[in-house]
Amino acid sequence: MTNEHIGSTVPRRQLGRRLRDLREGARLTVTQVVTALEWSKPRLWRYETGQVPIHPNDVEAMCRLYGANRELTAALKTLARETKSKGWWHTYSDIPEWFELFLGMEAAASRLRQYEAEVIPGLIQSAPYASAIISRGIVNDPTSDVIERRMAIRLQRQQILTRRDPRAPDLDIFLSEAALLRGFSPEIMVDQLTTLLTLSERPNITIRVAPLAAGPHRAFHGSFVILDFPEETPVRGPEPTTIYSEHPTGALYLDKPNEVESYSRIWADLDRVALDQPGSNHLIRQRLREWSQ
């Protein structure tokens, strides 16, 4: 997988996790480590959580303190050099840090599972729909320059669905029927629903609809994305399955086993209430005809 696709996000998180495991294996507390290395606690926390790149010299100092062998130290120093890599999104200076992290994880994922209740997800939005929803903003209406940049980012994100190297991720989406009904102009919605039908023909994309008539389900708390990642190498094991939940001013990243299990159960319940692919396409066509009238 090229650095252009994943940037430094996944290497930072993987390296931080390995260093934290080494520290805990050496039975050293955060206080003991920062005292020995003459660092601050925030610095170590940012390293271990993958918030910032790590210089190979800092990795070597940590490995020496933790008693890591020469081979592992060399491998982690190599991984540290990857934490300085930049993905395509780094050319946009106004992307919030919490969303920049998601862009790197989205680009590195081998499978994306997403539930949306109110809108069509960004990865499968048509250009007119994307422009309309970006123009509306969250709190204030953005300027034309901001709209243009956000449109460019959204269209760039969508390219992961057709890339060849690395292989395009599998995308499984559950939509509430409300997303088909709550729209903009008829022209925009006709274009968007036609796009959904076209995308659903791709072998790596599944778009299923949970009809309003199906009743309540366990996803009533809101939208989310489940990201699964490919195997890497012995040093770079697979990134753990991560749940992404976005809010107007930030996002949650959940990857503890009990958290992933909870969302897996929610996903299974959506599978229960949603129509299959042919049934979903039938409902989309029905809503498409209504928007066309």
Backbone hydrogen bonds in HBPLUS format (Angstrom, degrees):
<---DONOR---> <-ACCEPTOR-->    atom                        ^
c    i                          cat <-CA-CA->   ^        H-A-AA   ^      H-
h    n   atom  resd res      DA  || num        DHA   H-A  angle D-A-AA Bond
n    s   type  num  typ     dist DA aas  dist angle  dist       angle   num
A0005-HIS N   A0002-THR O   3.05 MM   3  5.47 138.3  2.23 105.5 116.0     1
A0006-ILE N   A0002-THR O   3.32 MM   4  6.75 159.0  2.37 150.2 155.0     2
A0007-GLY N   A0003-ASN O   2.63 MM   4  4.88 148.4  1.73 139.0 145.9     3
A0012-ARG N   A0008-SER O   2.95 MM   4  5.91 159.1  1.99 152.8 158.8     4
A0013-ARG N   A0009-THR O   3.11 MM   4  6.37 163.2  2.14 152.4 156.7     5
A0014-GLN N   A0010-VAL O   2.88 MM   4  6.03 164.5  1.90 160.8 165.3     6
A0015-LEU N   A0011-PRO O   2.89 MM   4  5.92 165.3  1.91 149.9 154.1     7
A0016-GLY N   A0012-ARG O   2.92 MM   4  6.00 163.4  1.95 147.8 153.1     8
A0017-ARG N   A0013-ARG O   3.02 MM   4  6.12 155.4  2.08 141.9 148.4     9
A0018-ARG N   A0014-GLN O   3.02 MM   4  6.26 157.8  2.07 147.4 153.2    10
A0019-LEU N   A0015-LEU O   2.93 MM   4  6.16 160.9  1.97 154.6 159.7    11
A0020-ARG N   A0016-GLY O   2.93 MM   4  6.10 152.9  2.00 144.8 152.5    12
A0021-ASP N   A0017-ARG O   2.96 MM   4  6.17 156.4  2.02 145.8 152.2    13
A0022-LEU N   A0018-ARG O   2.97 MM   4  6.21 152.5  2.05 143.8 151.3    14
A0023-ARG N   A0019-LEU O   2.95 MM   4  6.20 156.8  2.00 145.4 151.5    15
A0024-GLU N   A0020-ARG O   2.91 MM   4  6.16 165.5  1.93 152.7 156.4    16
A0025-GLY N   A0021-ASP O   2.80 MM   4  5.91 149.4  1.89 143.3 152.6    17
A0026-ALA N   A0022-LEU O   2.96 MM   4  6.15 137.9  2.14 140.9 151.4    18
A0026-ALA N   A0023-ARG O   3.16 MM   3  5.12 127.4  2.45  93.1 106.6    19
A0028-LEU N   A0023-ARG O   3.18 MM   5  5.63 172.4  2.18 152.6 154.1    20
A0027-ARG N   A0024-GLU O   3.01 MM   3  4.86 154.1  2.08  98.7 106.2    21
A0033-VAL N   A0029-THR O   3.06 MM   4  6.35 157.6  2.11 151.0 156.7    22
A0034-VAL N   A0030-VAL O   2.97 MM   4  6.21 174.1  1.98 161.6 162.3    23
A0035-THR N   A0031-THR O   3.03 MM   4  6.04 148.1  2.13 142.4 151.2    24
A0036-ALA N   A0032-GLN O   3.01 MM   4  6.13 158.8  2.05 142.8 148.5    25
A0037-LEU N   A0033-VAL O   2.91 MM   4  6.08 158.4  1.96 155.4 161.2    26
A0038-GLU N   A0034-VAL O   2.85 MM   4  5.37 115.1  2.28 127.0 139.7    27
A0039-TRP N   A0034-VAL O   2.95 MM   5  4.67 147.2  2.06 128.4 137.9    28
A0044-LEU N   A0040-SER O   3.33 MM   4  6.72 161.9  2.36 151.6 154.7    29
A0045-TRP N   A0041-LYS O   2.92 MM   4  6.13 162.2  1.95 157.1 162.8    30
A0046-ARG N   A0042-PRO O   2.88 MM   4  6.04 157.4  1.93 148.2 153.4    31
A0047-TYR N   A0043-ARG O   3.07 MM   4  6.33 150.3  2.16 144.7 152.9    32
A0048-GLU N   A0044-LEU O   2.91 MM   4  6.13 170.2  1.92 157.5 159.3    33
A0049-THR N   A0045-TRP O   3.00 MM   4  6.05 141.2  2.15 145.6 154.8    34
A0051-GLN N   A0046-ARG O   2.87 MM   5  4.89 145.3  1.99 149.8 154.8    35
A0050-GLY N   A0047-TYR O   3.20 MM   3  5.31 160.8  2.24 104.9 110.5    36
A0058-ASP N   A0055-HIS O   2.93 MM   3  5.35 128.3  2.20 111.1 124.2    37
A0059-VAL N   A0055-HIS O   3.16 MM   4  6.58 152.1  2.24 149.9 158.4    38
A0060-GLU N   A0056-PRO O   2.91 MM   4  6.19 156.6  1.96 149.4 155.4    39
A0061-ALA N   A0057-ASN O   3.03 MM   4  6.26 154.0  2.10 141.4 148.0    40
A0062-MET N   A0058-ASP O   3.00 MM   4  6.23 157.5  2.05 147.0 152.7    41
A0063-CYS N   A0059-VAL O   2.85 MM   4  6.05 166.7  1.86 156.1 160.0    42
A0064-ARG N   A0060-GLU O   2.93 MM   4  6.05 154.6  2.00 146.3 152.9    43
A0065-LEU N   A0061-ALA O   3.11 MM   4  6.30 158.0  2.16 141.9 147.6    44
A0066-TYR N   A0062-MET O   2.87 MM   4  6.10 147.0  1.98 148.2 158.3    45
A0067-GLY N   A0063-CYS O   2.94 MM   4  5.97 114.6  2.38 138.1 152.2    46
A0068-ALA N   A0063-CYS O   2.94 MM   5  5.05 159.2  1.98 147.8 149.2    47
A0067-GLY N   A0064-ARG O   3.36 MM   3  5.25 152.1  2.44  95.6 103.6    48
A0073-THR N   A0069-ASN O   3.00 MM   4  6.16 160.5  2.04 152.5 158.8    49
A0074-ALA N   A0070-ARG O   2.95 MM   4  6.15 160.4  1.99 150.3 155.1    50
A0075-ALA N   A0071-GLU O   3.03 MM   4  6.26 157.8  2.08 146.3 152.5    51
A0076-LEU N   A0072-LEU O   2.91 MM   4  6.12 160.2  1.95 153.5 158.3    52
A0077-LYS N   A0073-THR O   2.94 MM   4  6.13 147.0  2.05 145.6 154.9    53
A0078-THR N   A0074-ALA O   3.05 MM   4  6.31 150.5  2.14 144.4 151.8    54
A0079-LEU N   A0075-ALA O   3.03 MM   4  6.35 153.3  2.11 143.0 150.4    55
A0080-ALA N   A0076-LEU O   2.86 MM   4  6.08 142.3  2.00 137.8 148.4    56
A0081-ARG N   A0077-LYS O   3.22 MM   4  6.57 140.3  2.39 140.3 148.7    57
A0081-ARG N   A0078-THR O   3.18 MM   3  5.35 129.5  2.45  97.5 109.8    58
A0082-GLU N   A0079-LEU O   3.00 MM   3  5.23 133.5  2.22 101.2 114.1    59
A0083-THR N   A0080-ALA O   3.03 MM   3  5.20 145.9  2.15 100.8 111.2    60
A0084-LYS N   A0081-ARG O   3.47 MM   3  5.96 166.3  2.49 108.2 111.4    61
A0085-SER N   A0082-GLU O   3.06 MM   3  5.34 167.3  2.08 112.6 116.0    62
A0090-HIS N   A0087-GLY O   3.12 MM   3  5.80 164.7  2.15 119.7 124.3    63
A0091-THR N   A0088-TRP O   3.31 MM   3  6.19 170.4  2.32 120.9 123.3    64
A0092-TYR N   A0089-TRP O   3.07 MM   3  5.64 165.6  2.09 116.0 120.5    65
A0099-PHE N   A0096-PRO O   3.06 MM   3  5.38 131.9  2.30 104.5 117.1    66
A0100-GLU N   A0096-PRO O   2.89 MM   4  6.14 151.5  1.97 154.1 163.6    67
A0101-LEU N   A0097-GLU O   3.05 MM   4  6.27 154.3  2.12 149.9 154.7    68
A0103-LEU N   A0099-PHE O   2.95 MM   4  6.28 155.3  2.01 151.6 157.8    69
A0104-GLY N   A0100-GLU O   3.22 MM   4  6.52 156.9  2.28 148.9 153.3    70
A0105-MET N   A0101-LEU O   3.16 MM   4  6.44 155.4  2.22 145.9 152.8    71
A0106-GLU N   A0102-PHE O   2.70 MM   4  5.86 163.0  1.73 160.7 165.7    72
A0107-ALA N   A0103-LEU O   3.02 MM   4  6.11 158.0  2.07 142.6 148.2    73
A0108-ALA N   A0104-GLY O   3.18 MM   4  6.30 133.9  2.40 133.3 144.6    74
A0108-ALA N   A0105-MET O   3.16 MM   3  5.09 129.3  2.43  92.7 106.2    75
A0109-ALA N   A0105-MET O   3.03 MM   4  6.07 124.9  2.34 144.6 157.4    76
A0110-SER N   A0228-ASP O   2.81 MM 118  5.84 151.1  1.89 139.0 148.8    77
A0170-ASP N   A0110-SER O   3.04 MM  60  6.38 160.1  2.08 139.4 137.0    78
A0111-ARG N   A0228-ASP O   3.27 MM 117  5.10 156.0  2.33 135.8 131.8    79
A0228-ASP N   A0111-ARG O   2.96 MM 117  5.10 173.8  1.97 155.2 156.2    80
A0112-LEU N   A0170-ASP O   2.77 MM  58  6.16 160.9  1.80 165.3 172.0    81
A0172-ASP N   A0112-LEU O   2.86 MM  60  6.24 167.6  1.88 166.7 170.6    82
A0113-ARG N   A0226-ILE O   2.88 MM 113  4.93 158.5  1.93 145.7 151.7    83
A0226-ILE N   A0113-ARG O   2.63 MM 113  4.93 161.3  1.66 151.2 158.2    84
A0114-GLN N   A0172-ASP O   2.93 MM  58  6.41 158.2  1.97 158.9 166.2    85
A0174-PHE N   A0114-GLN O   2.88 MM  60  6.30 160.6  1.91 160.3 166.7    86
A0115-TYR N   A0224-PHE O   3.00 MM 109  5.60 163.3  2.03 160.3 164.7    87
A0224-PHE N   A0115-TYR O   3.27 MM 109  5.60 148.3  2.37 138.2 145.9    88
A0116-GLU N   A0174-PHE O   3.08 MM  58  6.55 156.7  2.13 162.9 170.3    89
A0176-SER N   A0116-GLU O   2.96 MM  60  6.42 148.9  2.06 159.1 163.7    90
A0124-ILE N   A0121-PRO O   3.10 MM   3  5.81 151.2  2.19 118.7 126.4    91
A0125-GLN N   A0122-GLY O   3.33 MM   3  5.14 172.4  2.33 105.9 106.3    92
A0130-ALA N   A0126-SER O   2.87 MM   4  6.03 167.5  1.88 161.0 165.0    93
A0131-SER N   A0127-ALA O   2.93 MM   4  6.06 162.8  1.96 152.4 156.9    94
A0132-ALA N   A0128-PRO O   3.01 MM   4  6.17 155.1  2.07 142.9 149.7    95
A0133-ILE N   A0129-TYR O   2.96 MM   4  6.21 162.4  1.99 156.5 160.5    96
A0134-ILE N   A0130-ALA O   2.92 MM   4  5.99 158.1  1.97 151.0 157.4    97
A0135-SER N   A0131-SER O   2.96 MM   4  5.95 154.6  2.02 141.7 148.9    98
A0136-ARG N   A0132-ALA O   3.30 MM   4  6.48 137.4  2.49 135.6 145.1    99
A0137-GLY N   A0134-ILE O   3.14 MM   3  5.40 133.4  2.37 103.0 114.6   100
A0147-ILE N   A0143-THR O   2.96 MM   4  6.24 162.3  1.99 154.2 159.4   101
A0148-GLU N   A0144-SER O   2.99 MM   4  6.15 157.4  2.04 143.7 149.5   102
A0149-ARG N   A0145-ASP O   3.04 MM   4  6.33 159.9  2.08 149.6 154.2   103
A0150-ARG N   A0146-VAL O   2.92 MM   4  6.12 167.6  1.94 156.9 160.3   104
A0151-MET N   A0147-ILE O   2.88 MM   4  6.02 150.7  1.96 148.0 156.2   105
A0152-ALA N   A0148-GLU O   3.04 MM   4  6.25 156.0  2.10 143.8 150.1   106
A0153-ILE N   A0149-ARG O   2.99 MM   4  6.31 154.6  2.05 149.5 156.2   107
A0154-ARG N   A0150-ARG O   2.97 MM   4  6.17 161.5  2.01 144.8 149.8   108
A0155-LEU N   A0151-MET O   2.95 MM   4  6.15 166.1  1.97 156.0 159.2   109
A0156-GLN N   A0152-ALA O   2.96 MM   4  6.06 149.4  2.05 141.5 150.3   110
A0157-ARG N   A0153-ILE O   2.89 MM   4  6.14 155.0  1.96 150.5 157.1   111
A0158-GLN N   A0154-ARG O   3.18 MM   4  6.46 152.6  2.26 145.1 151.4   112
A0159-GLN N   A0156-GLN O   3.13 MM   3  5.50 152.8  2.21 108.0 116.1   113
A0160-ILE N   A0157-ARG O   3.18 MM   3  6.16 172.6  2.18 127.9 129.6   114
A0161-LEU N   A0158-GLN O   3.16 MM   3  5.89 159.1  2.21 118.2 123.2   115
A0162-THR N   A0159-GLN O   3.21 MM   3  5.61 158.5  2.26 110.6 116.5   116
A0171-LEU N   A0204-ASN O   2.74 MM  33  6.07 168.8  1.75 171.1 174.9   117
A0206-THR N   A0171-LEU O   2.84 MM  35  6.26 157.6  1.89 163.5 168.4   118
A0173-ILE N   A0206-THR O   2.81 MM  33  6.08 161.6  1.85 156.0 162.3   119
A0208-ARG N   A0173-ILE O   2.86 MM  35  6.15 174.7  1.86 162.9 164.0   120
A0175-LEU N   A0208-ARG O   2.80 MM  33  6.20 158.6  1.84 157.0 164.5   121
A0210-ALA N   A0175-LEU O   2.68 MM  35  5.99 164.7  1.70 165.1 169.4   122
A0179-ALA N   A0176-SER O   2.97 MM   3  5.73 150.5  2.06 120.8 126.7   123
A0177-GLU N   A0210-ALA O   3.05 MM  33  5.82 146.4  2.16 150.3 140.7   124
A0180-LEU N   A0177-GLU O   2.91 MM   3  5.34 144.9  2.03 110.9 121.4   125
A0181-LEU N   A0178-ALA O   3.07 MM   3  5.02 135.5  2.27  95.7 108.4   126
A0182-ARG N   A0178-ALA O   2.78 MM   4  5.85 158.5  1.82 160.4 164.7   127
A0189-MET N   A0185-SER O   3.03 MM   4  6.31 165.3  2.05 159.4 163.5   128
A0190-VAL N   A0186-PRO O   2.84 MM   4  5.94 157.3  1.89 151.8 157.7   129
A0191-ASP N   A0187-GLU O   3.13 MM   4  6.26 161.3  2.17 143.5 148.5   130
A0192-GLN N   A0188-ILE O   2.89 MM   4  6.12 154.6  1.95 145.6 153.4   131
A0193-LEU N   A0189-MET O   2.86 MM   4  5.97 172.1  1.87 153.1 154.9   132
A0194-THR N   A0190-VAL O   3.04 MM   4  6.04 151.8  2.12 141.6 149.7   133
A0195-THR N   A0191-ASP O   2.99 MM   4  6.18 146.4  2.11 138.9 148.2   134
A0196-LEU N   A0192-GLN O   2.99 MM   4  6.39 148.9  2.09 147.3 155.6   135
A0197-LEU N   A0193-LEU O   3.19 MM   4  6.47 158.5  2.24 144.9 149.0   136
A0198-THR N   A0194-THR O   3.05 MM   4  6.33 152.4  2.13 145.8 153.6   137
A0199-LEU N   A0195-THR O   2.86 MM   4  6.06 165.8  1.88 156.6 160.1   138
A0200-SER N   A0196-LEU O   2.98 MM   4  6.09 151.1  2.06 147.2 154.7   139
A0201-GLU N   A0198-THR O   3.19 MM   3  5.61 158.5  2.24 108.8 115.4   140
A0202-ARG N   A0199-LEU O   2.99 MM   3  5.59 164.1  2.01 119.2 124.3   141
A0205-ILE N   A0202-ARG O   3.25 MM   3  5.52 169.8  2.26 114.7 117.0   142
A0275-LEU N   A0209-VAL O   2.88 MM  66  5.74 166.6  1.90 158.0 153.6   143
A0214-ALA N   A0211-PRO O   2.95 MM   3  5.44 160.9  1.99 114.0 120.3   144
A0215-GLY N   A0212-LEU O   3.37 MM   3  6.13 171.7  2.38 118.2 120.5   145
A0222-GLY N   A0219-ALA O   3.20 MM   3  6.01 167.1  2.21 122.4 125.8   146
A0225-VAL N   A0244-TYR O   2.89 MM  19  5.07 147.9  1.99 145.5 154.4   147
A0244-TYR N   A0225-VAL O   2.82 MM  19  5.07 165.9  1.84 153.2 157.9   148
A0227-LEU N   A0242-THR O   2.85 MM  15  5.24 173.2  1.85 159.5 161.8   149
A0242-THR N   A0227-LEU O   3.01 MM  15  5.24 156.3  2.07 145.2 151.4   150
A0233-THR N   A0236-ARG O   2.82 MM   3  4.77 151.2  1.90 121.9 128.0   151
A0243-ILE N   A0254-LEU O   2.70 MM  11  4.89 165.8  1.72 149.1 154.3   152
A0254-LEU N   A0243-ILE O   2.89 MM  11  4.89 162.8  1.92 141.8 147.6   153
A0245-SER N   A0252-LEU O   3.06 MM   7  5.12 159.1  2.11 143.5 148.0   154
A0252-LEU N   A0245-SER O   2.82 MM   7  5.12 157.5  1.87 144.4 151.8   155
A0247-HIS N   A0250-GLY O   2.76 MM   3  5.22 162.8  1.78 160.1 154.5   156
A0250-GLY N   A0247-HIS O   3.33 MM   3  5.22 166.0  2.35 106.3 110.4   157
A0259-GLU N   A0256-LYS O   2.91 MM   3  5.22 124.0  2.23 108.1 123.3   158
A0260-VAL N   A0256-LYS O   2.95 MM   4  6.24 162.9  1.98 163.8 169.4   159
A0261-GLU N   A0257-PRO O   2.92 MM   4  6.06 156.4  1.98 146.2 153.1   160
A0262-SER N   A0258-ASN O   3.08 MM   4  6.21 149.2  2.17 134.8 142.3   161
A0263-TYR N   A0259-GLU O   3.15 MM   4  6.48 161.6  2.18 150.5 154.1   162
A0264-SER N   A0260-VAL O   2.87 MM   4  6.07 141.9  2.02 144.0 155.7   163
A0265-ARG N   A0261-GLU O   3.08 MM   4  6.34 145.8  2.20 143.8 151.3   164
A0266-ILE N   A0262-SER O   3.10 MM   4  6.48 149.0  2.20 140.5 149.4   165
A0267-TRP N   A0263-TYR O   2.84 MM   4  6.05 157.1  1.89 145.6 151.7   166
A0268-ALA N   A0264-SER O   2.95 MM   4  6.16 152.4  2.03 139.7 147.1   167
A0269-ASP N   A0265-ARG O   3.02 MM   4  6.27 145.0  2.14 141.0 149.9   168
A0269-ASP N   A0266-ILE O   3.12 MM   3  5.10 121.0  2.49  92.5 107.3   169
A0270-LEU N   A0266-ILE O   3.00 MM   4  6.37 148.3  2.10 146.7 155.5   170
A0271-ASP N   A0267-TRP O   2.96 MM   4  6.28 150.8  2.05 147.1 155.5   171
A0272-ARG N   A0268-ALA O   3.12 MM   4  6.39 134.7  2.33 132.9 144.5   172
A0273-VAL N   A0269-ASP O   3.20 MM   4  6.58 150.4  2.29 147.1 152.8   173
A0274-ALA N   A0270-LEU O   2.89 MM   4  5.86 147.5  2.00 153.9 161.9   174
A0280-SER N   A0276-ASP O   2.75 MM   4  5.90 152.5  1.82 156.0 164.9   175
A0281-ASN N   A0277-GLN O   2.90 MM   4  6.10 164.3  1.92 155.6 159.1   176
A0282-HIS N   A0278-PRO O   2.99 MM   4  6.21 152.0  2.07 144.2 152.0   177
A0283-LEU N   A0279-GLY O   3.04 MM   4  6.33 155.6  2.11 144.2 149.8   178
A0284-ILE N   A0280-SER O   2.86 MM   4  6.15 158.6  1.90 153.9 160.4   179
A0285-ARG N   A0281-ASN O   2.89 MM   4  6.10 159.4  1.93 148.4 153.8   180
A0286-GLN N   A0282-HIS O   2.97 MM   4  6.22 148.4  2.07 141.7 150.9   181
A0287-ARG N   A0283-LEU O   2.96 MM   4  6.28 160.0  2.00 151.8 155.9   182
A0288-LEU N   A0284-ILE O   2.79 MM   4  5.98 147.0  1.90 145.6 156.3   183
A0289-ARG N   A0285-ARG O   2.91 MM   4  6.17 154.4  1.97 148.4 153.3   184
A0290-GLU N   A0286-GLN O   3.18 MM   4  6.52 152.0  2.27 142.2 149.7   185
A0291-TRP N   A0287-ARG O   2.98 MM   4  6.26 154.7  2.04 148.8 154.9   186
A0292-SER N   A0288-LEU O   2.97 MM   4  6.15 134.6  2.18 140.2 153.0   187
A0293-GLN N   A0290-GLU O   3.37 MM   3  5.45 150.1  2.46  98.7 106.7   188
